[in-house]
C-alpha cells in the first residue's frame, strides 16, 4: 500500500491549461474515484500519477517520495485501461506472466504468482485460452490480473468498464470492489459515470474544467454538495433547481420566495448580503412527497407529462410553472397517467445556491438522514 499526495499540480499544453493547482491527498488503502464530464481533466490527472504525462508544475509524492521525474516503469504502479491491451498470440497464463518475465522474476516465482492471481480473479480455468476465446468481462479480469501480479503499491484504473454492456459493468463493479477489500491496496479509478463513483468509492474527487470542485465520501457529496455543479452531477435523476429570490435572513436560515410563488424558510447559514438577490433552490427527486404533511413544507403543483416506471421506483417528469421538475412517485400507488399532482418537500432537505453556483452551508443534517 502507499499514499499519494499532489501539491499544487498543474498541467498545460502550451497556453492551454488542463489542470490547475491540484491539491489532493489519497491515504493508504483508499479507493478514490476521479469523476467529471468529458474534458474535466480526470484522465490526465491519472496519467500524471502514472508517469504517462509530465507534470507542468507542482509536486507529486508517492510514499513521501517526489516522483515528478521518475519513469512510469519505476513507480511500482499497476495500470488498467479501457483497452484490455492483451497479447492476442499469448494464452491467459502467458499474458499474466509477461510483466514478471520482463522483471526477471524466477520461473518458480512466476508460476506461484500467476496461480494466486488467477485464483483471486476466478480465471484459473481460463489459463490456457487465448484472448479471442474470452468474453469481455473475462478479458477485463485478465487485464486486471496483469496489474495485480506485479504486486504494485497503487492501482490506477482509467474507465476500465466502458467497453462492457450494462450487466457486465455491474458485475465488474462488484468484482473490483471485492478485490479492493481483499487486497487492501490504494486504488485510483477514473470514470465519467457517477453511478460507478457512488457505488465503489471511499472518496470521490469531482473535477470540472481542470479544477477540483469537491472531495468527499459519496454520502457527503450527495447530501452536502459544495456547488450547483456537484449537486447536478451527483445523483440520478439529478437534483431539481427552482429559481427564486431571498426575502429575509435570520438566525434559523433564509426566507425564500420561488418564482412559482411558494414561500419557505431554508435552514442554511444566513447571509444578509443576499437579501433581495436571486437564489436557486435545489431539491432531490427522492425528497418530494405526494402531499404537504407539515405547514412548513414547500408545496408545488406538478403538471406531469411523462411517467418512468423502473420496477420498484417510479419517477414523474413535468413542469411546475416554468420549471422542469422530476419527482419520485408515491411508492404504493404511483399515478397511472399524466395529470396534475401536488408535491411537498421539507425545507430541511432543500439546498440553496448563489448566482455563482456556490452552496450555502446547511445548519443541520437533512430530515431524511438516519
C-alpha positions as CSV (number, residue, x, y, z in Angstrom):
1,X,0.0,0.0,0.0
2,X,1.0,3.6,-0.4
3,X,-0.3,7.1,0.0
4,X,-0.3,9.6,-2.9
5,X,-0.1,13.4,-2.5
6,X,-0.4,16.1,-5.1
7,X,0.7,19.6,-4.1
8,X,-0.2,22.5,-6.5
9,X,-0.1,20.2,-9.5
10,X,-0.6,21.9,-12.9
11,X,-0.8,20.6,-16.4
12,X,-0.6,22.8,-19.5
13,X,-0.1,22.1,-23.2
14,X,1.4,25.4,-24.3
15,X,-1.1,28.1,-23.4
16,X,-3.9,25.6,-22.7
17,X,-4.2,24.8,-19.0
18,X,-5.8,21.4,-18.5
19,X,-5.3,21.1,-14.7
20,X,-4.8,24.0,-12.2
21,X,-3.3,23.9,-8.7
22,X,-4.5,20.4,-7.8
23,X,-4.0,19.7,-4.0
24,X,-5.1,16.2,-3.0
25,X,-4.1,13.6,-0.5
26,X,-5.0,9.9,-1.1
27,X,-4.4,7.8,2.0
28,X,-3.1,4.2,2.3
29,X,-5.7,1.7,1.2
30,X,-8.3,4.2,0.0
31,X,-10.5,3.6,-3.1
32,X,-10.6,7.1,-4.7
33,X,-12.7,7.8,-7.8
34,X,-12.0,10.8,-10.1
35,X,-15.3,11.7,-11.7
36,X,-16.4,14.5,-14.0
37,X,-17.6,15.3,-17.5
38,X,-15.5,14.8,-20.6
39,X,-12.7,17.4,-20.7
40,X,-12.6,17.9,-16.9
41,X,-9.0,16.6,-16.7
42,X,-9.7,13.4,-14.7
43,X,-7.8,11.0,-17.1
44,X,-4.9,13.5,-17.5
45,X,-4.6,13.6,-13.7
46,X,-4.5,9.8,-13.5
47,X,-1.9,9.6,-16.3
48,X,0.3,12.2,-14.5
49,X,0.2,10.0,-11.3
50,X,1.1,7.0,-13.5
51,X,4.0,8.8,-15.1
52,X,2.5,8.8,-18.6
53,X,2.1,12.6,-18.7
54,X,4.7,15.1,-17.4
55,X,3.7,17.5,-14.7
56,X,3.9,21.1,-15.7
57,X,4.1,22.4,-12.1
58,X,3.8,21.4,-8.5
59,X,4.8,18.1,-6.8
60,X,3.6,14.5,-6.9
61,X,4.7,12.3,-3.9
62,X,4.2,8.6,-3.5
63,X,5.0,7.4,0.0
64,X,6.6,10.8,0.7
65,X,9.0,10.5,-2.2
66,X,8.8,13.1,-5.0
67,X,8.3,11.2,-8.3
68,X,7.9,14.1,-10.8
69,X,10.8,12.9,-12.8
70,X,10.6,9.1,-12.1
71,X,9.8,7.0,-15.1
72,X,6.4,5.2,-15.1
73,X,8.1,1.8,-15.0
74,X,9.9,2.7,-11.8
75,X,6.9,4.0,-9.8
76,X,5.6,0.4,-9.0
77,X,2.1,1.2,-10.1
78,X,-0.4,-1.2,-11.7
79,X,-2.4,0.3,-14.5
80,X,-5.7,-0.9,-16.1
81,X,-7.1,0.9,-19.1
82,X,-10.3,1.0,-21.2
83,X,-8.4,-1.1,-23.8
84,X,-7.5,-4.5,-22.4
85,X,-4.1,-4.5,-24.2
86,X,-3.7,-8.2,-24.1
87,X,-1.3,-10.0,-26.3
88,X,-3.5,-12.0,-28.8
89,X,-0.9,-14.6,-29.6
90,X,-0.4,-15.5,-25.9
91,X,-2.5,-17.6,-23.5
92,X,-4.0,-16.1,-20.4
93,X,-1.2,-17.7,-18.4
94,X,1.4,-16.1,-20.7
95,X,-0.3,-12.7,-20.5
96,X,-0.3,-12.8,-16.7
97,X,3.3,-14.0,-16.6
98,X,4.7,-11.4,-19.1
99,X,5.3,-8.5,-16.7
100,X,7.0,-10.8,-14.3
101,X,9.3,-12.2,-17.1
102,X,10.2,-8.6,-18.0
103,X,11.1,-8.0,-14.3
104,X,13.3,-11.1,-14.5
105,X,11.4,-13.0,-11.7
106,X,12.4,-16.6,-11.3
107,X,10.2,-19.2,-13.1
108,X,9.1,-20.8,-9.9
109,X,8.0,-17.4,-8.5
110,X,6.2,-16.6,-11.7
111,X,4.2,-19.8,-11.6
112,X,3.2,-19.2,-7.9
113,X,2.1,-15.6,-8.5
114,X,0.2,-16.4,-11.7
115,X,-1.7,-19.2,-9.9
116,X,-2.5,-16.9,-6.9
117,X,-3.7,-14.1,-9.2
118,X,-5.8,-16.4,-11.4
119,X,-7.4,-17.9,-8.3
120,X,-8.2,-14.5,-6.8
121,X,-9.9,-13.4,-10.0
122,X,-11.6,-16.7,-10.6
123,X,-10.0,-17.2,-14.0
124,X,-7.8,-20.2,-13.2
125,X,-10.0,-22.3,-15.6
126,X,-9.1,-19.9,-18.4
127,X,-5.3,-20.0,-18.2
128,X,-4.8,-22.0,-21.4
129,X,-7.2,-19.9,-23.5
130,X,-6.2,-17.0,-25.8
131,X,-7.9,-13.6,-25.6
132,X,-10.1,-14.3,-28.6
133,X,-11.7,-17.2,-26.7
134,X,-12.8,-14.9,-23.8
135,X,-15.8,-12.8,-23.1
136,X,-15.4,-9.0,-22.5
137,X,-15.7,-9.5,-18.7
138,X,-13.1,-12.3,-18.8
139,X,-10.7,-10.2,-20.8
140,X,-11.0,-7.3,-18.3
141,X,-10.3,-9.7,-15.4
142,X,-7.1,-10.8,-17.2
143,X,-6.1,-7.2,-17.7
144,X,-6.6,-6.5,-14.0
145,X,-4.7,-9.7,-13.3
146,X,-1.7,-8.4,-15.2
147,X,-1.7,-5.4,-12.9
148,X,-2.2,-7.4,-9.7
149,X,0.6,-10.0,-10.5
150,X,3.3,-7.3,-10.2
151,X,2.2,-6.5,-6.6
152,X,2.1,-2.8,-7.1
153,X,1.8,-0.1,-4.4
154,X,-1.1,1.6,-6.2
155,X,-3.6,0.5,-8.8
156,X,-4.7,3.0,-11.5
157,X,-7.9,2.3,-13.4
158,X,-8.8,4.5,-16.4
159,X,-12.5,3.9,-17.3
160,X,-11.9,0.1,-17.4
161,X,-15.6,-0.9,-17.8
162,X,-16.7,1.5,-20.6
163,X,-16.4,-1.3,-23.2
164,X,-18.7,-3.7,-21.3
165,X,-22.5,-4.0,-21.6
166,X,-24.7,-2.8,-18.7
167,X,-25.0,-6.2,-16.9
168,X,-21.3,-6.9,-17.1
169,X,-20.5,-3.4,-15.9
170,X,-22.5,-4.1,-12.7
171,X,-20.8,-7.4,-12.2
172,X,-17.3,-6.0,-12.7
173,X,-18.0,-3.1,-10.3
174,X,-18.8,-5.7,-7.7
175,X,-15.7,-7.7,-8.6
176,X,-13.4,-4.6,-8.4
177,X,-14.9,-3.5,-5.0
178,X,-14.4,-7.0,-3.6
179,X,-10.9,-7.1,-5.0
180,X,-10.1,-3.8,-3.1
181,X,-11.3,-5.4,0.1
182,X,-9.2,-8.5,-0.4
183,X,-6.0,-6.7,-1.4
184,X,-6.3,-3.6,0.7
185,X,-4.2,-1.6,-1.9
186,X,-4.6,2.1,-2.7
187,X,-6.8,2.3,-5.8
188,X,-7.5,5.3,-8.0
189,X,-10.3,4.9,-10.5
190,X,-11.4,7.3,-13.3
191,X,-15.0,7.3,-14.7
192,X,-17.5,9.7,-16.2
193,X,-20.3,7.6,-14.7
194,X,-21.4,9.0,-11.3
195,X,-23.2,5.7,-10.5
196,X,-19.9,3.9,-10.6
197,X,-18.3,6.6,-8.4
198,X,-21.1,6.4,-5.9
199,X,-21.2,2.6,-5.6
200,X,-17.4,2.0,-5.5
201,X,-15.6,4.9,-3.8
202,X,-14.4,5.6,-0.3
203,X,-13.7,9.1,-1.5
204,X,-14.9,10.9,-4.7
205,X,-12.9,13.7,-6.4
206,X,-15.3,15.8,-8.6
207,X,-13.4,17.7,-11.4
208,X,-14.7,20.4,-13.7
209,X,-12.7,22.4,-16.2
210,X,-9.4,21.3,-14.7
211,X,-10.3,22.2,-11.1
212,X,-11.4,20.2,-8.1
213,X,-15.0,21.1,-7.3
214,X,-15.3,18.9,-4.2
215,X,-13.7,16.0,-2.4
216,X,-15.7,13.8,0.0
217,X,-17.4,10.5,0.6
218,X,-20.4,9.5,-1.7
219,X,-22.7,10.3,1.2
220,X,-21.2,13.8,1.7
221,X,-21.3,14.7,-1.9
222,X,-24.9,13.6,-2.3
223,X,-26.3,15.3,0.8
224,X,-23.9,18.3,1.1
225,X,-22.8,19.3,-2.4
226,X,-20.5,22.3,-2.3
227,X,-21.8,23.7,-5.6
228,X,-24.7,23.6,-8.0
229,X,-22.4,21.7,-10.4
230,X,-21.8,18.9,-7.9
231,X,-25.4,18.8,-6.9
232,X,-26.4,18.3,-10.6
233,X,-23.7,15.8,-11.4
234,X,-24.0,13.5,-8.4
235,X,-27.4,11.7,-8.2
236,X,-29.6,10.1,-10.7
237,X,-32.0,11.6,-11.7
238,X,-30.2,14.8,-10.9
239,X,-31.3,17.5,-8.4
240,X,-34.1,19.8,-9.4
241,X,-33.3,23.6,-9.5
242,X,-36.0,26.2,-8.9
243,X,-35.4,29.9,-9.2
244,X,-36.4,32.5,-6.7
245,X,-35.1,35.3,-4.5
246,X,-34.2,35.9,-0.9
247,X,-36.8,37.8,1.1
248,X,-35.1,37.7,4.6
249,X,-32.2,36.3,6.5
250,X,-32.4,35.4,10.2
251,X,-30.7,33.1,12.8
252,X,-32.5,30.0,11.7
253,X,-31.9,30.4,8.0
254,X,-33.1,32.2,4.8
255,X,-36.7,33.0,3.7
256,X,-37.0,32.3,0.0
257,X,-39.8,33.1,-2.4
258,X,-39.8,30.9,-5.5
259,X,-40.8,32.3,-8.9
260,X,-43.6,29.8,-8.9
261,X,-45.0,31.6,-5.8
262,X,-44.2,29.2,-2.9
263,X,-42.5,30.7,0.2
264,X,-40.3,28.7,2.6
265,X,-37.6,29.2,5.2
266,X,-34.5,27.1,4.5
267,X,-32.2,26.3,7.4
268,X,-28.9,27.4,5.9
269,X,-26.1,29.8,7.1
270,X,-27.8,33.3,6.9
271,X,-26.3,36.0,4.7
272,X,-27.8,39.5,4.9
273,X,-26.0,40.5,1.7
274,X,-28.2,38.1,-0.2
275,X,-31.5,39.6,0.8
276,X,-33.3,40.7,-2.3
277,X,-30.9,38.8,-4.6
278,X,-31.7,35.9,-6.9
279,X,-31.2,32.4,-5.4
280,X,-31.6,28.8,-6.7
281,X,-33.4,26.2,-4.6
282,X,-32.3,22.6,-5.0
283,X,-34.5,19.6,-4.2
284,X,-33.6,15.9,-4.9
285,X,-36.3,13.9,-6.7
286,X,-36.4,11.5,-3.8
287,X,-37.1,14.3,-1.3
288,X,-40.6,15.1,-2.7
289,X,-43.7,13.6,-1.1
290,X,-47.1,13.4,-2.7
291,X,-48.8,15.9,-0.3
292,X,-47.9,18.6,2.2
293,X,-47.7,16.8,5.6
294,X,-46.5,19.9,7.5
295,X,-47.4,23.5,7.3
296,X,-43.7,24.4,7.0
297,X,-43.3,22.2,3.8
298,X,-42.8,23.7,0.4
299,X,-45.7,22.8,-1.8
300,X,-45.8,22.8,-5.6
301,X,-48.3,21.6,-8.3
302,X,-46.6,19.4,-10.9
303,X,-48.1,19.0,-14.3
304,X,-46.9,15.5,-15.2
305,X,-46.2,14.8,-18.9
306,X,-44.1,11.6,-18.6
307,X,-44.1,8.7,-16.1
308,X,-41.0,6.5,-15.9
309,X,-41.6,3.1,-14.3
310,X,-38.5,1.4,-13.1
311,X,-40.0,-1.6,-11.2
312,X,-39.6,-0.7,-7.5
313,X,-39.3,3.1,-8.3
314,X,-41.4,5.4,-10.4
315,X,-40.4,8.9,-11.4
316,X,-42.7,11.7,-12.6
317,X,-41.4,14.3,-15.1
318,X,-43.2,17.5,-15.6
319,X,-43.4,21.3,-15.1
320,X,-44.1,23.4,-12.1
321,X,-44.8,26.8,-13.7
322,X,-41.8,27.4,-16.0
323,X,-39.5,25.0,-14.1
324,X,-38.9,21.4,-15.2
325,X,-39.2,19.0,-12.2
326,X,-38.5,15.3,-11.6
327,X,-40.1,13.7,-8.6
328,X,-40.2,10.2,-7.1
329,X,-43.8,9.0,-7.2
330,X,-45.7,7.6,-4.2
331,X,-44.4,4.0,-3.5
332,X,-47.8,2.3,-3.0
333,X,-50.0,3.8,-5.7
334,X,-48.0,5.7,-8.4
335,X,-50.2,7.6,-10.9
336,X,-51.1,5.6,-14.0
337,X,-51.4,8.6,-16.3
338,X,-50.3,12.2,-16.8
339,X,-52.0,15.0,-15.0
340,X,-51.6,17.4,-12.1
341,X,-50.2,16.2,-8.7
342,X,-49.4,18.2,-5.6
343,X,-45.9,17.6,-4.2
344,X,-44.2,18.8,-1.0
345,X,-40.7,18.8,0.4
346,X,-39.3,19.6,3.8
347,X,-37.1,22.8,3.8
348,X,-34.6,20.7,5.8
349,X,-34.0,18.7,2.7
350,X,-33.5,21.7,0.4
351,X,-30.3,23.3,-0.8
352,X,-29.6,27.0,-1.7
353,X,-27.1,28.1,-4.4
354,X,-26.0,31.6,-5.1
355,X,-25.8,33.0,-8.7
356,X,-22.2,31.9,-8.9
357,X,-23.2,28.3,-8.1
358,X,-21.8,28.2,-4.5
359,X,-23.9,26.2,-2.0
360,X,-24.9,27.9,1.3
361,X,-23.8,25.8,4.3
362,X,-26.7,23.9,5.9
363,X,-27.3,24.4,9.6
364,X,-28.1,20.7,10.4
365,X,-28.5,17.3,8.8
366,X,-31.3,16.7,6.3
367,X,-34.6,15.5,7.7
368,X,-34.3,12.1,5.9
369,X,-30.9,11.2,7.3
370,X,-31.0,8.2,9.6
